[in-house]
Amino acid sequence: MKNLIKVVHAGKNKLDWDEETCRGVLLREAGENSARDCTAAELARVLRYMRSQGFTTLPKQGLKPRAAAGRQGMLSKIGALLVLASTGRPWGYLNGMIARMLGKKARRMA
């Protein structure tokens, strides 16, 4: 719910609406004067209207992907990539790659 409210406020800023315009849209689309008082369905209706007016959400730039459960998650992910790519690389190659990615000394895994 808080994320929807943040998106509504971001839309207000992107569309360059003043406070009066935003409250008018909230009242007309959701029947409320404040985004805080709206339900999720009402906020979704407001966002649909904002999108019809030209508001688009862009992905955040520069975010790092989350690590997949540490070293074991990386091993699984990279191992799957090696198998799928059919590179024929040995496990030692994988251990070295993980060591470089994590900035640590490689432990023997397989």
Phi, psi and omega per residue, in radians:
M1 nan -0.754 -3.141
K2 -1.103 -0.618 3.126
N3 -1.143 -0.684 3.103
L4 -1.099 -0.705 3.114
I5 -1.100 -0.728 3.113
K6 -1.096 -0.695 3.133
V7 -1.166 -0.683 3.091
V8 -1.069 -0.768 3.126
H9 -1.167 -0.654 3.083
A10 -1.125 -0.702 3.104
G11 -1.102 -0.706 3.099
K12 -1.012 -0.768 -3.131
N13 -1.217 -0.752 -3.126
K14 -1.130 -0.656 3.131
L15 -1.418 -0.073 3.115
D16 1.038 0.749 3.090
W17 -1.517 2.486 2.991
D18 -1.437 3.048 -3.081
E19 -1.054 -0.708 -3.112
E20 -1.129 -0.735 3.119
T21 -1.111 -0.782 -3.129
C22 -1.093 -0.781 3.138
R23 -1.135 -0.614 3.083
G24 -1.118 -0.731 3.102
V25 -1.156 -0.762 3.103
L26 -1.031 -0.747 -3.133
L27 -1.157 -0.762 -3.111
R28 -1.231 -0.750 -3.048
E29 -1.502 -0.557 -3.023
A30 -2.114 -0.241 -3.121
G31 1.359 0.290 -3.134
E32 -2.235 2.717 3.110
N33 -1.559 -0.284 -3.057
S34 -2.362 2.485 3.087
A35 -1.090 -0.533 -3.130
R36 -1.089 -0.515 -3.101
D37 -1.548 -0.074 -3.073
C38 -1.494 2.687 2.995
T39 -1.460 2.984 3.134
A40 -1.079 -0.703 3.131
A41 -1.126 -0.691 3.122
E42 -1.168 -0.707 3.103
L43 -1.139 -0.660 3.093
A44 -1.086 -0.673 3.097
R45 -1.122 -0.739 3.109
V46 -1.101 -0.743 -3.140
L47 -1.142 -0.659 3.069
R48 -1.049 -0.732 3.101
Y49 -1.117 -0.755 -3.140
M50 -1.070 -0.685 3.118
R51 -1.161 -0.619 3.099
S52 -1.167 -0.360 3.120
Q53 -1.621 0.009 3.067
G54 1.948 0.012 3.125
F55 -1.309 2.239 3.043
T56 -2.254 2.509 3.073
T57 -1.684 2.331 3.131
L58 -1.856 2.570 3.089
P59 -1.136 2.584 3.121
K60 -1.193 2.407 -3.118
Q61 -1.595 2.538 2.978
G62 1.358 0.239 3.104
L63 -1.460 2.423 3.092
K64 -1.477 2.471 3.077
P65 -1.175 2.604 3.136
R66 -1.225 2.515 3.061
A67 -1.246 2.429 -3.103
A68 -1.517 1.533 3.056
A69 0.930 0.783 3.016
G70 1.210 -2.614 -3.035
R71 -1.078 -0.784 -3.111
Q72 -1.127 -0.664 3.093
G73 -1.123 -0.714 3.092
M74 -1.132 -0.728 3.104
L75 -1.005 -0.812 -3.131
S76 -1.098 -0.773 -3.104
K77 -1.148 -0.843 -3.106
I78 -1.210 -0.672 3.090
G79 -1.029 -0.751 3.113
A80 -1.110 -0.703 3.112
L81 -1.113 -0.707 3.128
L82 -1.122 -0.728 3.125
V83 -1.160 -0.808 -3.112
L84 -1.112 -0.662 -3.117
A85 -1.388 -0.180 -3.133
S86 0.878 0.800 -3.129
T87 -1.369 -0.373 -3.133
G88 1.262 0.295 3.135
R89 -1.260 2.521 3.131
P90 -1.383 2.919 3.133
W91 -1.090 -0.506 3.087
G92 -1.059 -0.651 3.065
Y93 -1.087 -0.755 3.114
L94 -1.093 -0.779 3.116
N95 -1.056 -0.721 3.107
G96 -1.131 -0.689 3.126
M97 -1.113 -0.760 -3.138
I98 -1.136 -0.707 3.125
A99 -1.060 -0.732 3.115
R100 -1.164 -0.690 -3.118
M101 -1.176 -0.674 -3.088
L102 -1.607 -0.201 -3.121
G103 1.223 0.529 -3.106
K104 -2.223 2.883 3.050
K105 -1.251 2.344 -3.090
A106 -1.229 2.393 2.981
R107 -1.748 2.572 3.113
R108 -1.225 2.173 -3.056
M109 -1.867 -0.742 -3.045
A110 -2.248 nan nan
